[in-house]
Amino acid sequence: MDLLMILQLIIVLLALYVGSRYGSLALGAISGIGLAILVLGFGMKPGSPPTDVIYIIIAAVTCAGIMQASGGMDWLIQLAEKLLRKNPGAITFLAPLCTFFLTVFVGTGHVVYTLMPIICDIALKKGIRPERPCAVASIASQVGITCSPIAAAVIAFVSISNANGFSISIPDVLMISIPSCLCGLTAAAFASYRRGLDLDKDPKFQERLKDPEQYEYIYGSSATTLDKKIPQSAKNAVFIFIGALVVITIFAVFQNALPSYETLRAVKGTNDLYIDENLTMTANQLVQAKVHVTGITEWFDKPLQMNVVIQMIMISAAALMIIFAKASPKKAVAGSVWQSGMVAVVAIYGIAWLADTYFSNYMTQMQSSLEGIVSQYPWSIAIVFFVVSVLINSQGAVVVAMLPLAYSLGIEGPVLLGVLPSVYGYFFIPNYPSDIATVNFDRSGTTVIGKYLLNHSFMMPGMVSVIVSTIVATILTRIIY
């Protein structure tokens, strides 16, 4: 690795770091500054943004956002609250399951903010230290992203893997990620079950209760959604959403039944120049212009791709919700699901383009320097995924930016599927919105960000969950593949 390569890598990492500090749209926008410096300042050849993945995310987020606007999300949260209040003693185990499956269902962890105060309230009323269920529930809300059929991380993994010769569908990924992540969360819940002092033995908590104002703040209110009336139209939206997921799953399982259409492809070198009195084109340009020249291009049947199927079904489901479930498009745009999804699109757009530009220009050097390590310890790519996730706070962006590099290094698809849970590392530095919100929702003050930043409530359940999930996923892929 020469000095110029190191300098340009520092620019990439600096752009990611600064973007993550500002958060939100800044993550993708500041990546654009890094991209501009590499291309315009150093003359590097620009890479390609992951447009197929971005289109799918837009369609999925639009569908989930419309469901939220219809009130369907309120119904799901109400069902989760009913389950938790019926079993308050098991809150440390049930709370993460509820936040996990909410994320699995809608593809984003930002839907749990309404549920988190309820989790804290139930724990307090039962005399359970709120840190125990709250911290692991916050972790679970993000773990669910690699288990959601409409999440960016899963969609990107499938799209990039198929493009690199590892034929896999969304159900194939979920068959590994869901059981492995549930194992990781169960281990994290067990590790949290007796974590910290019980409230009646915690001197700091008992001291706070001596203040009447603090006592009223902690015990004087009760968070609930059970008093909210859910209209039938909201439930219909949820049924439409579930129906869309079922249809996508069916098409994914029976991809061979999808229609095909005739198209052109190059059969000679793409950079060769073909010249006659009417034609000056490369083979690729001939294909793009739909010009068929014998021996240079040929017609073939191309099956309909799943990324197109997912987009069509998600957009159609959103339209059905608007028509039959009284969902307001204006409310959808203002909702947390749609807004967080669009932020993810911008982040993936900027980060992936920046990363692809850097890695594509230095692919030969990276292959030669990392080939030995990767061939001997292919699982070590999990550490890279985790570290990058700590920097950029987006599992989808980690997959889009790093998975093509992993394939180019010769790591096999089943190995990468096994380490997929390791793309969640942004709990390590507790600056993610769901973690910060959880600290604020815990009225007892037991869920904390420590004095030394890394000694926070989310570190232990996060590390346990990711390590166990990755180990179990690796074992499952070895058994199946």
Residue, then its C-alpha position, 0 to 999 in steps of 0.5 A: m500500500d503506497l502513500l497515495m493509496i493511504l492518503q486517499l483511504i484517509i479521505v474516505l474514512l474521514a468523510l465517513y467519520v464526519g458524516s456519521r457525527y452530523g448524522s441523518l442526510a449528512l452521512g450521504a452528502i459528506s460522502g459526496i465531498g470525499l467522492a469529489i476529492l477523489v475524482l476531481g482532485f486525484g483523477m480517480k475513475p468514478g465508481s457506480p452508485p447502487t441504483d437497483v438497490i436504491y430503487i427497491i428501497i424507495a419502493a419498500v419504504t413507500c409501501a411501509g410509509i403508506m401503511q404507517a399513514s393508514g394507522g396500521m403501525d399503531w395496530l401492530i404496536q398495540l398488539a405488541e403492548k397487549l402481549l407485554r402487559k399480559n406477561p410483565g415478568a417476562i419483559t426482558f425476553l418479550a420486549p426484544l422479540c416485539t421490537f425485533f419483529l416490528t423491524v422485520f415487518v416494516g424494514t426499519g428500526h425507527v418504528v419502536y419509539t412508541l413501544m419503548p416508553i411502554i417497555c419502560d413503564i411495564a418494567l417499572k410497574k413490575g419492579i424490574r430494572p428497566e435497563r434490562p429489557c430496554a437496552v436489549a430491546s433497542i439492540a433487537s430493533q436494529v438486529g431485525i434489519t438483516c432479517s427483514p425481506i424489505a430492508a436495504a441490507v437484505i435486498a442489497f445482499v441478494s442483488i450483489s450476491n446474484a451479480n457475483g455468481f452466488s444464486i440466492s433469494i430473499p427467503d434463503v437469506l431469511m432462513i439463515s438470518i432470522p434463526s441466528c439473530l433470534c439465538g443471538l437476542t435470546a443469549a443477550a436477553f439471558a445475559s441481561y436478565r439479572r443485570g445490575l442491581d434490582l431497583d429496591k437494592d439500587p442506592k442511586f435509584q432509592e435516593r432519587l425516590k426520596d425527592p417527591e418530584q422525581y417519584e412523581y416523574i418516575y411513577g406518576s404517569s403511564a405510557t400506553t396505546l391501548d386507549k387508541k381506537i384502531p379503525q378497520s381501514a388500518k387493519n386492512a392496510v396491514f393485511i395488504f402489506i402482509g399479502a405483498l410480502v407473501v406474494i414476493t416470497i412466492f415469486a422468490v421461491f418460484q423464480n423459474a416461473l417468472p416470464s422472460y423477454e428477448t434482449l441483446r447481449a455482447v458476444k465479443g470484446t466490449n472495448d473492440l471498435y467496429i467500423d464500417e460506413n454506417l457503424t462506429m460502436t463497441a459491442n456494449q454500445l451496440v447492445q445499448a442501441k439495440v443494434h444486432v450485428t451477427g457475431i458481435t451481439e446476439w438475442f437471448d431470453k432474459p428472465l424477469q429479475m426479482n428486483v423488478v418484481i419487488q418494486m412492482i409489488m411494493i408500489s402496487a401494495a402502496a396504491l391499494m392501501i391508498i385506495f382501500a385503506k384510506a391512507s394519506p400520502k401526505k401523512a406518509v411523507a411526514g411519517s418516521v418510516w418514510q423519512s428514515g427510509m429516504v435518509a437511508v437512501v441518501a446515505i447508501y447512495g453517497i457511501a456506496w458510490l464513494a466506497d466503490t470509487y476507491f475500491s474499484n481503483y485499487m482492486t488489484q492491490m487489495q487482492s494481492s495484499l489481502e489474498g493470503i489472509v482472506s484465503q486462510y481466514p475468510w471469516s475475518i471479513a466479519i471484523v471488517f464489516f463490524v468496524v465499518s458499521v461502527l463508522i457509518n451507522s447503516q447496515g444497508a450501506v455496509v453491505v452495499a459498500m463492502l460486499p462487492l469488495a468481499y466477493s472480489l477478494g474471492i470470499e465465497g457466498p455462503v461464508l458472507l451469508g454466515v457473517l451477515p449479522s456482523v454488519y450491525g456494529y453502530f451500537f458500539i458508539p452510542n450515538y444512534p437515535s434509537d439508543i439515545a431515545t431509549v436512554n431518554f425514555d427510561r424514567s428510572g435513569t438505569t439505562v445510561i451512556g457512561k462517563y467514558l462513552l463506551n461503558h454504556s448500557f447497549m455494549m454488552p447486549g450488542m456484543v453478545s447478540v452480534i457474536v452469537s448470531t454470527i457464530v450460529a449463522t456461520i454454522l447454519t450456512r455450513i450445514i445447508y451449503 
